[in-house]
């Protein structure tokens, strides 16, 4: 299984060599969902005040093969 970098509680970033911009994943038991387009977006989602409606262009993409297949 590929390495995950713990960020906060059950939020993680997939580890990848030479890449950036991995989506933040929320993992609780077998439930795995996108929680942010990248680390910056995740920080806004988790710690900023509510942003309101999600922008229609929000389209996270898994960048590490194992997690891409799972999601």
C-alpha positions in Angstrom: 0.0 0.0 0.0 1.4 3.5 -0.8 2.5 5.8 1.9 0.1 8.4 3.4 1.3 11.5 5.1 -0.8 12.2 8.1 -2.0 15.8 8.2 -4.6 16.1 11.0 -6.9 13.6 12.7 -8.0 11.2 9.9 -7.0 13.5 7.0 -4.0 12.4 4.9 -2.1 13.3 1.8 -0.8 10.6 -0.6 3.0 10.6 -0.7 4.5 10.8 -4.2 8.0 11.4 -5.5 8.6 14.6 -7.4 4.9 15.6 -7.4 2.9 18.2 -5.7 -0.8 19.1 -5.5 -2.1 15.7 -4.3 -5.7 15.9 -3.0 -6.3 15.7 0.7 -8.1 12.5 1.7 -10.4 11.9 4.6 -10.2 8.3 5.8 -12.4 6.8 8.4 -12.3 2.9 8.4 -13.3 1.9 4.9 -14.7 5.3 3.9 -12.3 7.3 1.8 -13.3 10.7 0.3 -11.7 13.8 -1.2 -11.5 16.5 1.4 -9.6 19.1 -0.6 -8.0 19.7 -4.0 -4.6 20.0 -2.3 -3.1 20.9 1.1 -4.0 24.6 0.8 -7.6 23.8 -0.1 -7.8 21.3 2.7 -6.6 23.9 5.2 -9.4 26.3 4.1 -12.0 23.5 4.3 -11.0 22.3 7.7 -10.0 25.5 9.6 -11.6 28.6 7.8 -15.1 29.7 8.3 -17.7 28.2 6.0 -17.0 29.1 2.4 -20.6 28.6 1.3 -21.5 26.7 -1.9 -18.8 24.6 -3.6 -17.6 26.0 -6.9 -18.8 24.1 -9.9 -15.2 23.7 -11.1 -14.3 21.7 -8.0 -13.1 18.4 -9.5 -10.4 16.7 -7.4 -8.3 14.1 -9.1 -6.3 11.4 -7.3 -2.6 11.6 -8.4 -1.1 8.4 -6.9 -2.1 5.2 -8.8 -3.3 3.1 -5.8 -5.5 5.9 -4.4 -6.7 6.9 -7.9 -7.9 3.3 -8.4 -9.6 3.3 -5.0 -11.4 6.6 -5.4 
